[in-house]
Amino acid sequence: MSTVPEVVVTGLGATTPLGGDVPSTWQAALAGESGARPFDNDWAERYEIAVNFGATLKVPADQVLPRPELKRMDPSAQYAIIATREAWADAGSPEVDGDRLGAVVSSGIGGIWTTLDGWDTLREKGGRRVLPMTVPMLMPNSPVAYVSLELGARAGAHALVSACASGAEAIAYGVEMIRNGRADVVVAGGTEATIHPMPIAAFAASRTLSTRNDDPAGASRPYDVDRDGFVIGEGAGIVVLESAAHAAARGARVYGRIAGLGLSADGYHLTSPEPSGDGQIRAMRAAIADSGVATTDVVHVNAHATSTVVGDLIEARSIRAVLGDDADHAVLSATKSMTGHLLGGAGALETIFSVLALHERTAPPTINVAKPDPELVLDLVRDEPRALRAGPVAAINNSFGFGGHNVALVVTSA
């Protein structure tokens, strides 16, 4: 009887508000640094936008990529390529037949810079001045198309869109590609580049963004009683997934396993989470069941925790419902307090954090929680990293998106 292949993580790549690569991002997270900063522009004044800060890239793409690449890629694709190149090199640039190599890179919103720039050009200069590369650049599958071309990935190139759960769902789909025999290696993750005045104005209008313009670094404060919304961020996270057999055959270093997948939908509201947390609970329980680990093995949870008034506590109660009394042995991190919310890139970056937390037995901190919400029923890692126990352990990474999309991934130690 055939067995389902184990899927391991052999490469990590990122560009984030905390750093231009994974090592610098991880070290900044462990140090409790904030990537939120005031915008270096006049958007707030010119367009009467209530928010004038966000978590912008620490290392701008134009400091990494040559000009010809910058010109033919939307920023969302630029970030994905930067992270992919790091992840692929980190994995040792595996030799793999392109027919056995897949790519799954998602974005929650897609090439919005290209879309809006193209519209401005049309209105101001006419149709003849619209760039011929506009459509290939604005497509939501543009980042994965570039990744596929970069690596010669021919087993499939996919771009799942599930709002802020997109990056995590991309990784889940990559795992399934290996499990069902379509590929031996898959490059998977998420990317987002929405720090543009229009989406910022739209998020501000929906009252989901923090308005702490006088304190950007302290604005993202998951589980604090004074939380008032998320901080918009940008960047990308990419992982290299391999079947355990393929990784062993080439002697690859293994960071950990993506052992369990859980996906569900709320079927409740376009933007608000279902109040009981039913969909989140079902996703986490499915991921744990798929992984085969016991709840006693779960020592760490990287929460979706965006710093919204309602959402944070729904997730906390859901985690407690899933883990029961075993939740007392698991520590909770809310890393968006440092990175801001990377939207479609968030779940991928936080999967990287979950993998590294187990690999290094260190849970990253949650910053800006001066007054923890008394309804928080979990052990929150505040201000300083927390050591995790030795031995075989597991972590849960949660990602939830507008539209009621719920994705939970269970990561286990190597």
Secondary structure, 3 states (H helix, E strand, C coil): CCCCCCEEEEEEEEECCCCCCHHHHHHHHHCCCCCCEECCCCHHHHHCCCCCEEECCCCCHHHCCCHHHHHHCCHHHHHHHHHHHHHHHHCCCCCCCHHHEEEEEECCCCCHHHHHHHHHHHHHHCHHHCCCCHHHHHCCCHHHHHHHHHHCCCCEEECCCCHHHHHHHHHHHHHHHHHCCCCCEEEEEEEECCCCHHHHHHHHHCCCECCCCCCHHHCCCCCECCCCCECEECEEEEEEEEEHHHHHHCCCCCCEEEEEEEEEECCCCCCCCCCCCHHHHHHHHHHHHHHCCCHHHEEEEECCCCCCCCHHHHHHHHHHHHHHHHHHHCEEECCHHHHCECHHHHHHHHHHHHHHHHHCCEECCECCCCCECCCCCCEECECCCEECCCCCCEEEEEEEECCCEEEEEEEEEC
